[in-house]
Amino acid sequence: MSRWLTVLFGAFEALIVLAIGLAIPLALGSVVWAVHLGFGPDWAVIWRSAADVWLLGHGVDVTFRLDPSTVEMLGIDGAARPVLVSIAFLGFALLTALLAVRAGRRIAEVGHPLLGIGTEVLAFAAGSAAVVVLSLDPAAQAPVWQGVVFPTLTFAAGLLVGVGSVLLRPQRFADITDRYARGATRLLGRIPERLRVGLGGVWRAGVGSVLGLIAVASVVATLAMIAGFGQIIALYESLHTEALGGVALTIAQLAILPNLLVWTVAWLIGPGFALGTGTAVGPFQTALGPLPPVPLLGAIPADPGGAAWLVLLLPIGVGVTMGLVLYPGIRHVIRDWWSVLVGLGAGALAGLLLGLLAAASAGAAGPGRLAVVGPDPVAVGVWGGVELAVSITVGLLVAASVPAWRRPAPLRLDLG
């Protein structure tokens, strides 16, 4: 593909990715506007609401204010105060990232990867800026810089993952350019093999343990929804939504499903999460106030039971398994106390990633007590890092004690 076609197609593809994410709340709001509201209000309100939801989905803070006439009509103290909503609906960010990964793979396959990446990132940033500017309103305001930077960073991260997944394949990496390939080979050759293999093990064990925890959390969350099905239905009925409203509410909850998975990970690790100021949801203690009107929260058990702390064995089991699986690939150079260093490094990396996920899933969801919703990033990072560091190290040491696994491996594991 020529450079001009790469630029044109890349810009178009980036805008399509943006449009897909924005179309979900816009289409849902338009259906409600037409069916329930009878085309009454100005459709621009629906557009601004959809844009605000899309921005919130990418971590942008939105401050909501009621107009003076509404405040006077309500007659509630504090109704005139602005309400900050900073919790991200991670389903939108996940959708953007996944679509960007696919776009990145296409860029790597057709050639001109740097030009394609630059074009798509700039086009997506321009589209994000347009969304923010066109949705500005006194009733809901978002920082323009956040509205441009945060969605664009999400898109760029997915794009780089997609490009890297293709270009870093051994056969493709050698074909990019012989000069750069030889330079990279010489650079890697200067790094001691033990350090190179150790860093590769840290990366694989750290990232792999986080992915393993998310997989376990998805199973636990599914079982909790099955067990709390009656409470979930009761919350649906208490909202008195009609059929269309119920469908809209169910689709809307898909946007926070990634948040709930991260919260489940925080619960499995130990620190748990909050659903408002003064609340706690964890394996050691559950203290709930009035729940936000989200039916899926009905899956939270009111009393986890005295043996709920046993769930801590699940992340420990993930770490031990990761150590057992990792060791055969690094045993040719990693032995003795080097295994401890790899385990500690992997735990530190996993703790950092878990803390970042917790920070992305938490924030303010409304006024008053809802200003604190989600897990504490520091607590999740520390708890998860310590548990996984110890368990991955134990897994490595146990694997090293098995005679069949102590024989040198025929293949060497490099960082790439």
N, C-alpha and C positions, 0 to 999 in steps of 0.2 A: 504494500500500500504506500502511495506517495505521501510526502510530508503534509501537503495541503489537505488531502483526504483524511489523514490522521488527525489533524487539527479540527476539521469540520465534524468528523464523526465522533471524536472525543468530546467536544463541547456538547454536541447533541445528546450523547450517552449520559454525560454528567447531569444534564438538565432533566433527562428522563428519570434517572434515579431519584432526584429531588422531587419530581412531580409524583412519582409513585407513592412516596411516603406522605406527601401533602394531600394526595387525593383520598386517602383512607378517611381521615376525620372530615374532610370537606364533603365527600359523598355521603357519609353518615349524617352529618349535620344538614345537608340539603334535603335528604329524605324526610327527616324529622320536621324540617321547615315546611316542606310541601304537604305532608300528610297530617301532622298534628297542629301546625300553626296556620295552615291554609294560606300560605304565601303572604302572610300578614306583615311580619317585620321586614325591615330592609335586609336584603340578602348579604349586604356588606358586613352585617354583624356575624353571619355564619362564616364568611370568609375570614374575618379577624379571629374568630374563635378557633377555627381550624388551624390558622397560622400559629396561634398561641400554643395550641396543643402540640403541634409539630416542633416548635421551639423548645417547649418543656421536655419533649422526648429526647432532645439532644443536650440536656443539661443547662439550658438557658434559664436564668431567673426571670420570672414575670411578676410584676407588682400590679395587683388589681385594686381599683378604687371605685366606689359607688358614686354615681352622680348626685349632686345636692338634692334634687327633687326626690330621688329614691331614699336617701338618708332621712329626709324630713318625713316621708311617708311611713318609713319603718319605725321611727322614733326610738331606736335602740341605742343605748350608750356605746360609744366606740365604733359605731357603724361607719363613721366618716374616716376612720383610720385606714391607711393602706395595708393590704395583706400581701405578704411576700410568699410566693410559691416557688420553691427551689428544688423540689424532688423531681428527678428525671423519670419519665416514662420510658424505660430502657428498651421496650419493644421497638420503638421507632429508631433508636440508635442502632439496635441489632439489625433491623431491616436495611438501613443505610449501609452498614458495614458489610453485610453479606452481598448486597448488590454491587458494592464497590469491589469486593474480592473477585466477583465474576468479571467485572469490567477490567480489572487489573490483569487477569489471565488473558483476556482477549488482546489487550495492549501488548503483552509480552509475546503473543503468538504472531501478531501481524508486523512487528518491527517498530523501530523508533520509540523505545520505551520511555526515555527521558522526555521527549517531546509530548508523548501521549499523557504521561503523568502530569506534566506542567499544565497542559491544556485543560485536562479534566478538573484539576484542582482549582484553577482560576475560574473556570466556568461554573463550578459548583459554588465557589465563594461569591461570584457575582449573583447567582440565583438566590443564595441565602440572604445577601444584602437586599435584594429586591423584595423578598418575603418580609424581612424586618421592616423596611421602610413603608411598604404598602399596608402593613398591619398596625402601624403606630396609631394609638388612640389613648385619650386620657383615662379611659376605663381600664386599660391593660397595657402596660409599658414594659418593654424588655430592653436592656442595654444593647445598643446597636453592635458594639464590638463583640459581645458574647454571641449574638445572633449570627454573626459572620464567622467567627473563629471556631466555636464549639462544633457546629455541624460540619464545617469544612475539615476539622481535625479528624472527626469520626470517619468521614469519607476518605480522607487521605490515608488513614491507617489501614482501612480495608483495601484500598488500592495498592498500597505497598505490599501487603500480605499476598494479594493475588499475583502481582508481578514477580515477587520473590519466589512464590511457590513454583513458578515456571522457569525463571532464569537461573535459579540456584540448583536446578537439577544438574547432575554432573555433566551430562552430554550437552546441555544448553549452555552451561557456564563456560565450558571450553570454547564454544562457538561464538560467544559475544565479541571477543577480541583476543587474539593470541597474546598481545603485549600485556594487557591487563591481567589475563589469566596467569601468565608467567610471573608477573609481579606479585600477584596474590599468593601464588604457590611459594615464591621465595620468602614472602613475609611470614606465611604460616610456618615455613621450614625453620625460621629463626626462633620460634616459640618452642620451648622444651616440650617434648611429647607428653610428659606426665601432666604438665599444666594444661596443655591443649585438650587432652582427653578428660581431665578433671573438670574443666570449664564446660565441656560438652555434656558431661554427666550432670553437673549442677543444673544446666538449662533444661535437660530432658526430665530430670526428676522433679524440679520445681514446677515447671509448667504442667507436666503430666499429673502430678498430685493435685493441682488445682482443678484440672479437667476431671479427674477422678472424683473429687469432692462434689463437683457440680452434678456429675452423673448420679452419684449416690443421693444427693439432695433432691433430684428430680423424682427418684423412686419414693423417697420419704414423703415429699410433698403430694404425690399422687395418692399414696396410702392415706395421708391425712385428709385429703379431699373426700375420699371414699368413706372414711370413718365419720367425717363431719358433714355428710351430704344433707342430713336433715336440717342442721343449723344453716347451711348455705341456702336451702330452699326457703327456710323461714325468713331469712334476710331479704331474699328476692320478694317474697310476699309482703313484707313490711313496707317496701318501697312503693307498692301499688302501681307498678308499671304495666302498661298494656303489652300486647304481644310485640309490637315494634320497639317499644321502650326496653323490653327485656332483651331482645336481640341486640339492640344498640349497646346496652349495658354489658352484655357478654363479650361483644367485640371489643369494647373499650377496656375490659379487664385483661385482654390479651396483651395490651400495651404494658401492663405492670407485671406480667408473668415473669419476665427476667428478674425484676426486683424481688419477687417472692422467692425465686430460687436462691438468690444471694442471701436473703434473710434466712432461708432454711439452712444454708451453709453456716451462717453465723450461729444459728441455734444448735447445729450439730457440733460445732467447735466448742461452744460453751457460753460465750458472752451474750448470745441472743440478740434481741432487737427491741425497740420501743415503738409503741403506737400512740404516742402522745406523752406529754410531760408527766413524770411520775409513774409511768407504766413500765413493765418489764415482761418480756416473753423469752424464757430460756428453759433449759433442762433442770435448773436448780430452783427456779422461782418463776411463777407466772402471776402477774398482778395487772389485770385489765380494767380499764374504764369503759365508757361507751365507745363502741367501735365505729370507725368511719363507715359511711354507707357503701361498703364494698363487699358483696356477698362472699367472695372467695375467702375473706378473713374469717368466715364462719368455720373454716377448717382448723383454726387454732384451738387446741384443747384447753379448756378452762383449768383443768388440773392435770399436769403431766405425769403425776404419780411419783412416788418416792424413788423408783428405780430408773427415772428418766435420765439420770446422769450416765447411765450405761451407753447412751448414744455416743459418748466420747470415744468409745471403742471403734466406731466407724471411721472417723478420720485417722485414728492410729492404724487401723487395718489398711487403709489406703496408702499410708506412708510406708508401712512394712512391705506391702506388696510391690510398691514402686521400687524400693531398694532391692528386693529379690529379683525383679525383672531387669533392673539396670545393671546389676553386677556382672553378668556374663559378658556384656559388651565392653566393659572397662577393666576387666580383671588382668589383662596382660600388662598393665602398668600401675594400676591403682590397687595398693595393698596396705594392710596395717592401718597406721594412723592417717594415711591419705584418704581412706574410706570415711573416717570421721569428718575430715575437712569437706569432702564432697557432700556428706549428709547435712552438715551444718550450713553449708552454702546453699544447698537446695531448699532447706527449710527457711532460710532468710529470704530467698527469692520468692518462695511460695507465700510467705507472710506479707511481703511487699505487694504482691499481686492481689492477695485477699483483701488487704487494707484498701487498695485502690478500688476494687469492686464494691466494697462496703461503702466507701465514700461516694461512689457514683450512684448507689441505690438509695441513699439516705438524703434527707433534707426536710424543708418545711412544706407541709401539705395543706396549710390553711391557718386561720387565726387561732389565738389562744393556745390551748394544749397541743394542737396539731402542728405547732412550730417545730416539734421534735418527733420525727418519724424515721424509723430505720435503725440499723446497727451503728455502733461506735467504731469508726474505722481503725483507731489505734488499738482498741481492745481486740478486735477481730484479727488484725495483723499480728499482734503479739501472741495471742493464744494460738492462732493457726501456725505461726512460724515456729513456736516452741514445740508444739505437738508433732508437726511434720518433721522438724529437724531431728528430734529424738527417734521417731519411728522409722524414718528413712535410714538413719545411721544404723539402727538395730537391724533393719532388713539387709543392709550391705554387709554388716558383720556376720549375720547368720549365714548369708550366702557364701561368704568367704570361708566359713568353717566347714562347708560341705566339700568333701574331697573331690567329687566329680566336677565341681565348679571352679576349683583352684587351678585346673590345667590351663595353660595359655590358650587364648582364643586365636583362631586362624586369621580373623579379620580385625583390622584396627579401626577404632571409632574416632573420626575427626570432628572438629567443631562444626564444619559445614555439612 
